[in-house]
């Protein structure tokens, strides 16, 4: 079972982009905001666009990011949008993990 809920609607993605705090790292961009009162779990959206590569590569990046977030979002209440940039496909798992931890900040 995942430790976070997923952003589902396009309006939620765009609201987080407009109102969230932007954090840019080497191969990822994050938009982070406070949780809504109705959020029981952290709410996360992961976007991996076509410039990253073909479907197999995009899904690999998405699965890696989901695994990292699953490990590190316990007991954190927030809304988070993760956007992969073109270098994310070649980035090693440890680099992705380091960038996610830097964006999440202290627990």
Buried (B, 14 or more C-beta within 10 A) or exposed (E): EEBBBEBEEEEBBEBBBEEBEEBEBEBBBBBBBEBEEEBEBBBBBBBBEEEBBEEEBBEBBBEBBBBBBBEBBEEBEBBBBBBBBEEBBEBEEEBBBBBBBEBBEEE
